[in-house]
Every structure is written in C-alpha cells, then in structure tokens.
Amino acid sequence: MTQFTRHTAETAPAASKPLIEGIQKAYGFLPNLLATMAESPAMLEGYTTLAGIFDKTSLSETERQIILMTNNRLNGCTYCMAAHTTISQMKGVPEDVITALRENTPIADTKLEALRVFAEKVNTSRGWPEESDVEALLSAGYPKQTVLDVVLGTGLKVLSNYTNHVAETPVDDAFARNAWSKEA
C-alpha cells in the first residue's frame, strides 16, 4: 500500500500550512485525517469548507451526525466512526442514537429513524433513492431541503471515508476509546 504522509505545519505544502494552523488552533491538535489530507491543499480546503457549510444547514447536530455516521458505517470507515462517535458525545447527541448508529439498529425516535433510513438509501442507491424513499422522509416531517442536505452530507463523507481507505489513516488517540469495527 502506498504510504501517505501525515503532515505537520512544518512538512505540509505551503497552501496547506495556514489551514493546518487554523485546525490546530480550533481543535488543539491536528487530526490524522486532516494531516493526511494536507498532502493536497485543494482536498484539505475542500473538505474543511464543505464541513463548515454542512454545519450551516437547518439540521440539528444530532440530525447531521445521523447522516454522517450512517455513511461512515456503510462505507466501513473505522476512523470516521471513532471520530464521529467522540464528536457526537461531545456535542450532546443522545447515547441511544449513537449506539443505534454504531450497531445499525433502528433509532427509537421515528422522525430521526426516517432520516437514518433515507441517508442509508441515498448511500446504498448511489444517489438514486426511490420516490417512496423521498416521500417517507417528507412524511416524517422533513422539508425537501433535507433531501438535498442528506446528499451534501453524503458527499462530505465520500471525501473523508475514501481518503481514510486509500491512506489507511490511523485513529487518533483522542478518538481511540470509541474504536469501531465494520465487522461488529
């Protein structure tokens, strides 16, 4: 397997350095995923920008994490499952929701479950959900905007999940307590 460098502010390409410095200031450390993405300044900027945009949707933190973690699980991304479990815990996502996402079991809240199911349909159909899938999400009380926000979150996870697959990114110590296996 090709080895990818986990960059620092000192080793990164010039265009990645200011992004790395901002990430370190915001998080107090440079996550391995972002250190790896720094190899391509465009990738690092694209991912961090898109993540910021996704955070601006009308969806709650719990709803955004449902979309992200559903994609992480379906894409078999052990790094992102550990990271987003930790983020979810820090941001107050209910523990039963986190457990359901990690274990691929239904979420008790029917509206949130409809979102999880729709996010799964978008991923597994490669963006071709059935009309009945869209109607089920809308019937659960979500607006049409959410359909597109699910596509946005799915695209964000393609960037991070695929990077982790290609680079075999090791889970950071900060996320290790929430390690996850796709075989589980």
DAQUI-V447114 format. One record per residue. N is the residue number from 1. RES is the residue in one letter. PHI is phi in degrees with one decimal (* if undefined). NEAR is the number of other ideal C-beta (glycine too) atoms within 12 Angstrom. D_CENTER is the distance of its C-alpha to the mean C-alpha in Angstrom with 1 decimal. Layout:
((N;RES;PHI;NEAR;D_CENTER) (N;RES;PHI;NEAR;D_CENTER))
//
This chain:
((1;M;*;8;24.0) (2;T;-64.4;9;23.8) (3;Q;-88.4;12;23.0) (4;F;-106.7;23;20.7) (5;T;-78.2;20;21.6) (6;R;-93.4;27;19.4) (7;H;-75.1;33;21.0) (8;T;-119.4;21;22.4) (9;A;-61.5;22;23.9) (10;E;-80.7;16;27.1) (11;T;-101.6;17;26.0) (12;A;-71.1;29;23.5) (13;P;-55.7;23;24.7) (14;A;-51.7;14;26.4) (15;A;-70.0;18;23.9) (16;S;-86.0;35;21.0) (17;K;-57.1;22;23.1) (18;P;-65.3;19;22.8) (19;L;-66.0;33;19.1) (20;I;-60.5;34;19.1) (21;E;-61.4;20;21.7) (22;G;-66.5;20;19.7) (23;I;-64.4;31;16.6) (24;Q;-62.3;23;19.1) (25;K;-67.0;13;20.8) (26;A;-70.7;16;17.9) (27;Y;-103.7;23;16.4) (28;G;82.6;10;19.7) (29;F;-162.1;20;18.4) (30;L;-106.7;32;16.7) (31;P;-57.9;38;13.6) (32;N;-54.9;33;14.4) (33;L;-57.6;45;11.5) (34;L;-72.0;42;12.8) (35;A;-63.8;34;16.3) (36;T;-73.6;37;15.9) (37;M;-60.1;40;14.6) (38;A;-59.5;40;17.7) (39;E;-54.9;27;19.8) (40;S;-115.4;24;19.1) (41;P;-53.8;23;19.5) (42;A;-65.6;18;18.4) (43;M;-63.1;31;15.1) (44;L;-61.3;35;14.5) (45;E;-65.9;25;15.8) (46;G;-61.1;24;14.0) (47;Y;-65.1;34;10.5) (48;T;-66.9;31;11.5) (49;T;-67.0;20;13.5) (50;L;-63.8;27;11.0) (51;A;-61.8;33;8.6) (52;G;-64.1;19;12.0) (53;I;-67.7;17;13.0) (54;F;-59.9;31;10.2) (55;D;-65.3;24;11.3) (56;K;-88.7;13;14.7) (57;T;-65.5;27;14.5) (58;S;-78.8;17;16.9) (59;L;-75.1;28;14.3) (60;S;-72.9;24;14.4) (61;E;-57.3;26;11.9) (62;T;-61.1;30;12.3) (63;E;-64.4;40;11.8) (64;R;-64.0;38;8.6) (65;Q;-67.6;43;7.2) (66;I;-60.6;44;9.1) (67;I;-63.4;45;7.6) (68;L;-66.6;48;3.8) (69;M;-70.7;48;5.8) (70;T;-62.5;40;8.4) (71;N;-66.0;39;7.0) (72;N;-57.0;44;6.1) (73;R;-64.9;37;9.7) (74;L;-62.9;29;11.3) (75;N;-85.3;31;10.4) (76;G;65.8;22;11.7) (77;C;-91.7;38;9.3) (78;T;-65.4;31;11.2) (79;Y;-61.1;41;9.9) (80;C;-68.5;47;6.2) (81;M;-64.7;38;7.9) (82;A;-64.8;36;10.4) (83;A;-63.6;39;8.5) (84;H;-74.5;45;6.6) (85;T;-64.1;36;10.0) (86;T;-62.5;29;11.8) (87;I;-60.1;29;10.1) (88;S;-59.6;35;10.8) (89;Q;-62.6;26;14.2) (90;M;-66.7;17;14.9) (91;K;-95.4;20;14.2) (92;G;83.4;14;16.3) (93;V;-66.1;30;14.3) (94;P;-55.9;22;17.1) (95;E;-59.7;17;17.5) (96;D;-66.3;19;18.5) (97;V;-70.4;35;15.2) (98;I;-59.0;36;13.2) (99;T;-62.0;22;15.9) (100;A;-60.9;29;15.8) (101;L;-67.2;41;12.2) (102;R;-71.6;34;12.9) (103;E;-100.3;20;16.2) (104;N;57.3;22;15.7) (105;T;-121.3;16;18.4) (106;P;-62.4;20;19.0) (107;I;-85.4;33;18.2) (108;A;-61.7;15;21.6) (109;D;-70.4;21;21.1) (110;T;-64.7;17;21.9) (111;K;-67.7;25;20.2) (112;L;-65.5;36;16.8) (113;E;-64.5;27;17.6) (114;A;-62.1;29;18.4) (115;L;-66.6;42;15.0) (116;R;-60.7;42;13.4) (117;V;-62.8;34;16.1) (118;F;-66.6;39;15.7) (119;A;-59.8;44;12.0) (120;E;-64.4;31;13.3) (121;K;-63.4;31;16.2) (122;V;-61.9;34;14.5) (123;N;-67.4;33;12.7) (124;T;-71.4;20;15.8) (125;S;-92.3;21;18.2) (126;R;56.2;13;16.6) (127;G;88.4;20;16.8) (128;W;-118.6;13;20.2) (129;P;-65.6;25;20.0) (130;E;-72.6;16;23.5) (131;E;-57.3;13;25.2) (132;S;-64.6;14;25.5) (133;D;-67.9;27;21.7) (134;V;-63.8;27;21.5) (135;E;-62.6;17;24.6) (136;A;-63.9;25;23.2) (137;L;-66.1;38;20.3) (138;L;-65.2;22;22.9) (139;S;-65.7;16;25.3) (140;A;-76.0;24;23.0) (141;G;112.1;16;23.4) (142;Y;-90.4;34;20.5) (143;P;-82.1;18;21.8) (144;K;-58.0;14;21.3) (145;Q;-54.0;16;19.0) (146;T;-64.0;32;16.3) (147;V;-55.8;31;16.8) (148;L;-74.0;23;15.9) (149;D;-66.2;32;13.0) (150;V;-65.4;42;11.4) (151;V;-62.7;31;12.2) (152;L;-59.7;31;10.7) (153;G;-63.7;40;7.2) (154;T;-65.5;38;7.9) (155;G;-62.8;26;9.3) (156;L;-59.8;36;6.6) (157;K;-72.9;42;4.7) (158;V;-59.7;30;8.4) (159;L;-60.4;35;9.0) (160;S;-77.7;41;7.0) (161;N;-62.7;35;7.7) (162;Y;-67.8;27;11.1) (163;T;-59.7;33;11.9) (164;N;-63.0;38;11.5) (165;H;-64.5;24;13.6) (166;V;-66.2;23;16.2) (167;A;-92.7;29;16.5) (168;E;50.0;20;16.2) (169;T;-62.9;32;14.5) (170;P;-74.2;23;16.0) (171;V;-67.4;27;14.2) (172;D;-67.9;28;15.4) (173;D;-55.7;15;18.1) (174;A;-62.6;24;16.3) (175;F;-110.5;32;13.8) (176;A;-58.9;17;16.4) (177;R;-64.4;14;17.8) (178;N;-109.6;30;14.7) (179;A;-52.8;22;15.0) (180;W;-142.5;30;14.1) (181;S;-121.1;16;15.8) (182;K;-67.0;22;15.2) (183;E;-81.7;8;19.0) (184;A;-69.0;15;18.9))
//
